[in-house]
Amino acid sequence: MVVIARNRFAFSILRDSLCDHSIPYFLKQAERMTEPVSPLGKIIDCGIRLKLNPKDWIHRQIICDIIEIAHPLKWHDQPHLMNLANKIQSSDRPLLSFYSDLLLGIDDMNSSDPNIVKFCWSVHQKLIDLGHTVPEHFHEIEICIEELEEFYKCWTVFKKKGLGSSLDSFQSALSLGELVQETTKDESLMLSTVNTMKGLEKDIIVFMMAMCEGIFPDYRAKSDVEIAEERNNAFVAVTRAMRWLYVSYPVRKRMPWGKERTMKKSQFIQEIYGNDRSLRPISLNLKKEFEYA
């Protein structure tokens, strides 16, 4: 038995419920370190690397792509993070202005003893404010909050394990996978993203959760090519089931800033369902599920 979602953040509420009911589970990890998903996660990752190594032009270019500015033709002596932040600080786009503040926050960190708790609290408050002021970007803001919380949990594990106190030692621990929580796999429910389930199948039941627009397909998939790639990922997820497949999506979802949003079921559900009468829709507790026999 396995529960599959498009990304690891879709499991947050399910994991809380499994803990409340004392149901053992484990999140299947990729062979390499989990890559950041949100723009915030990528900026934090690349920003810390660039702060520790100002000559790291690769991660500087990644930041340029995220904040939508041209790659610099040559390096300059001025602080790189501050320089990048200043280029978008006066942007009339709220998210770009927020990413400018994020870069400045990373630049202000004390490398030998960074106050990650204060940094995360400040960034979290700004994201909550954005959720109220620019609700049209709720998908991006929500996943940024999820990734910020994951970053904070990594720092907490880092401190509990006594692996150091500097930004450099924290980044090393992240890169080496030393902050991944160990889980017991025997007799436990598997939670897995689509990517980590490739090549695997389950004999009994596969649950696909959060099959709604903005999550699967991802909110960033706009072009026909990107939608086709998401459709291929959905095909991978569906074909992990050898006997039974349940597909579900939330009708309503509470955002981290308190408001509820009505969710729209994924376009892929209709493509899965089609005219095949062996697929039977089931209504259960404000959810819509499809059982595949």
C-alpha positions as a printed Julia matrix, in Angstrom:
293×3 Matrix{Float64}:
   0.0    0.0     0.0
   1.27   3.47   -0.86
  -0.01   7.05   -0.93
   1.32   9.11   -3.84
   1.3   12.89   -4.29
   2.84  15.27   -6.81
   5.14  16.83   -4.22
   6.13  16.09   -0.62
   4.3   19.11    0.8
   0.92  17.62   -0.08
   1.47  15.09    2.73
   1.63  17.59    5.6
  -1.96  17.22    6.86
  -2.0   13.47    6.21
   1.21  13.02    8.22
  -0.31  14.91   11.17
  -3.4   12.68   11.02
  -1.32   9.49   10.83
   0.61  10.61   13.92
  -2.61  11.43   15.78
  -3.89   7.9    15.08
  -0.54   6.22   15.84
  -0.3    4.8    12.32
   3.36   4.18   11.38
   4.51   5.59    8.05
   7.63   6.62    6.21
   8.3    9.1     3.45
  10.22   7.41    0.67
  13.39   9.42    0.08
  15.21   9.88   -3.19
  18.75   8.53   -3.46
  20.14  12.07   -3.44
  19.26  15.07   -1.31
  15.76  16.4    -1.89
  15.94  19.44   -4.14
  14.1   22.66   -3.22
  10.74  22.95   -4.95
   9.54  26.51   -4.37
  11.2   29.75   -5.52
  11.78  30.55   -1.84
  13.5   27.22   -1.21
  15.73  27.66   -4.24
  16.66  31.24   -3.29
  17.52  30.21    0.27
  19.61  27.28   -0.95
  21.43  29.24   -3.65
  21.65  32.38   -1.51
  23.4   30.57    1.35
  25.8   28.93   -1.1
  26.57  32.29   -2.69
  27.08  33.95    0.7
  29.55  31.24    1.68
  31.29  31.32   -1.7
  30.94  34.64   -3.58
  32.62  33.06   -6.62
  29.81  30.52   -7.02
  28.53  31.87  -10.33
  26.34  28.8   -11.03
  24.0   29.43   -8.11
  24.07  33.16   -8.76
  22.7   32.49  -12.23
  19.98  30.27  -10.78
  18.9   33.18   -8.55
  18.9   35.48  -11.59
  16.55  33.11  -13.4
  14.17  32.97  -10.41
  13.99  36.74   -9.94
  13.85  37.24  -13.71
  16.9   39.41  -14.31
  19.62  38.99  -16.94
  22.77  37.07  -16.08
  25.61  39.54  -15.39
  28.3   39.61  -18.06
  31.06  39.88  -15.47
  31.58  39.8   -11.73
  31.83  42.94   -9.65
  33.29  43.64   -6.24
  30.03  44.71   -4.6
  28.16  42.21   -2.37
  26.39  39.87   -4.78
  23.26  39.16   -2.72
  22.71  42.85   -1.98
  23.32  43.7    -5.64
  20.76  41.14   -6.79
  18.23  42.28   -4.17
  18.57  45.94   -5.18
  17.74  45.11   -8.81
  14.2   44.03   -7.86
  13.64  45.94   -4.61
  11.47  48.6    -6.22
   9.49  46.11   -8.33
   5.73  46.68   -8.44
   5.27  42.9    -8.31
   4.76  41.89   -4.65
   6.46  38.51   -4.99
   9.61  39.99   -6.53
   9.72  42.62   -3.79
   9.42  39.8    -1.25
  12.29  37.87   -2.88
  14.39  41.04   -2.63
  13.77  41.13    1.14
  14.59  37.4     1.29
  17.98  37.95   -0.37
  18.75  40.84    1.98
  17.81  38.63    4.94
  20.29  35.98    3.81
  22.95  38.63    3.22
  22.45  39.93    6.78
  23.05  36.51    8.35
  26.06  36.13   10.6
  27.97  33.29    8.94
  29.54  32.1    12.18
  26.31  32.16   14.19
  23.23  32.77   12.01
  19.94  33.52   13.74
  17.88  31.13   11.62
  14.93  31.23   14.03
  14.56  35.0    13.69
  15.09  34.79    9.93
  12.36  32.14    9.5
   9.91  34.01   11.74
  10.38  37.23    9.77
  10.01  35.51    6.39
   6.94  33.57    7.59
   5.17  36.78    8.65
   5.85  38.37    5.26
   4.44  35.3     3.49
   1.27  35.39    5.61
   0.82  39.07    4.69
   1.31  38.19    1.01
  -1.37  35.52    1.32
  -3.86  38.22    2.32
  -2.74  40.84   -0.21
  -2.1   38.78   -3.36
  -4.5   35.8    -3.12
  -4.11  35.08   -6.85
  -0.65  33.66   -6.07
  -1.9   31.38   -3.3
  -0.32  28.22   -4.77
   3.17  29.73   -4.82
   2.81  31.37   -1.4
   1.52  28.16    0.2
   4.37  26.03   -1.12
   6.86  28.71   -0.01
   5.47  28.5     3.52
   5.71  24.69    3.46
   9.33  24.81    2.32
  10.22  27.48    4.87
   8.84  25.23    7.63
  10.89  22.34    6.27
  14.01  24.53    6.3
  13.31  25.5     9.93
  12.86  21.83   10.92
  16.24  21.04    9.33
  17.85  23.76   11.44
  16.17  22.33   14.56
  17.5   18.83   13.8
  20.94  20.32   13.08
  21.06  21.99   16.5
  19.69  18.95   18.35
  22.34  16.73   16.81
  25.05  19.17   17.86
  26.57  19.32   14.39
  27.8   22.88   14.8
  26.51  26.44   14.82
  27.91  28.1    11.69
  26.16  28.59    8.37
  28.91  26.6     6.66
  28.46  23.55    8.9
  24.67  23.77    8.48
  24.97  23.85    4.69
  27.37  20.89    4.78
  24.94  18.89    6.93
  22.12  19.67    4.49
  24.21  18.64    1.48
  25.31  15.37    3.11
  21.74  14.4     4.06
  22.57  14.37    7.78
  19.36  16.19    8.68
  16.91  13.7     7.15
  14.67  12.16    9.79
  15.13   8.39    9.94
  11.97   6.31    9.71
  11.11   2.66   10.23
   9.97   1.05    6.99
   8.82  -2.36    8.23
   5.04  -2.61    8.63
   4.67   1.07    7.78
   2.58   2.95    5.25
   4.68   4.35    2.41
   4.23   7.97    1.34
   5.93   8.8    -1.93
   6.13  11.51   -4.54
   5.64  10.54   -8.16
   9.35  10.86   -8.93
  10.47   8.52   -6.14
   7.9    5.89   -7.17
   9.22   5.47  -10.71
  10.0    1.83  -11.43
   8.04   0.55   -8.41
   4.62  -1.07   -8.16
   2.29  -2.02   -5.3
   0.27  -5.24   -5.24
  -2.78  -4.08   -3.32
  -3.78  -0.42   -3.19
  -2.39   2.89   -4.42
  -3.91   6.15   -3.2
  -3.3    9.3    -5.26
  -4.09  12.38   -3.2
  -4.38  16.12   -3.88
  -5.35  15.62   -7.52
  -6.45  19.2    -8.01
  -5.54  22.02  -10.35
  -2.42  23.82   -9.17
  -0.95  20.75   -7.47
  -1.32  18.07  -10.15
  -0.81  19.53  -12.71
   1.55  21.93  -10.96
   0.56  25.61  -10.98
   3.73  26.46  -12.92
   2.83  24.2   -15.85
   1.42  26.65  -18.39
   2.51  25.56  -21.87
   1.32  22.5   -23.78
   4.77  20.95  -23.33
   4.68  21.46  -19.56
   1.13  20.1   -19.27
   2.2   17.08  -21.34
   5.07  16.46  -18.92
   2.66  16.64  -15.98
   0.34  14.21  -17.81
   3.25  11.79  -18.17
   3.89  12.09  -14.44
   0.21  11.33  -13.78
   0.52   8.26  -16.01
   3.51   7.1   -13.96
   1.51   7.54  -10.75
  -1.56   5.7   -12.06
   0.45   2.75  -13.35
   2.06   2.14   -9.95
  -1.16   0.3    -8.99
  -1.37  -3.36   -9.99
  -4.91  -3.93   -8.65
  -6.63  -0.99   -6.97
  -6.27   2.77   -7.44
  -8.04   5.51   -5.47
  -7.8    9.1    -6.7
  -8.91  11.97   -4.47
  -8.86  15.75   -4.32
  -9.92  18.33   -1.72
 -13.14  20.24   -2.32
 -11.98  23.03   -0.02
  -8.64  23.82    1.47
  -7.64  26.06    4.38
  -4.68  28.27    3.54
  -1.89  28.93    6.1
  -3.15  32.54    6.45
  -6.6   31.32    7.55
  -8.8   31.7     4.47
 -10.51  28.8     2.73
 -10.34  28.27   -1.01
 -12.52  26.13   -3.22
 -10.34  23.72   -5.16
 -10.94  22.44   -8.67
 -10.37  18.8    -9.48
  -7.47  18.01  -11.79
  -8.1   17.9   -15.51
  -6.34  14.52  -15.44
  -9.18  12.96  -13.41
 -11.53  13.27  -16.36
  -8.83  11.89  -18.64
  -8.42   8.91  -16.3
 -12.18   8.41  -15.99
 -13.18   8.97  -19.61
 -15.99   6.67  -20.72
 -14.7    3.61  -18.91
 -17.6    2.34  -16.79
 -15.31   0.13  -14.74
 -14.22   3.35  -13.04
 -16.82   4.12  -10.4
 -17.05   7.54   -8.72
 -17.54   7.4    -4.95
 -18.73  10.33   -2.84
 -17.26  10.27    0.68
 -16.93  13.06    3.26
 -16.8   15.96    0.8
 -14.22  14.14   -1.31
 -14.53  12.64   -4.77
 -12.66   9.43   -5.35
 -12.4    7.11   -8.3
 -11.97   3.4    -7.8
 -10.2    1.5   -10.51
 -10.79  -2.24  -10.75
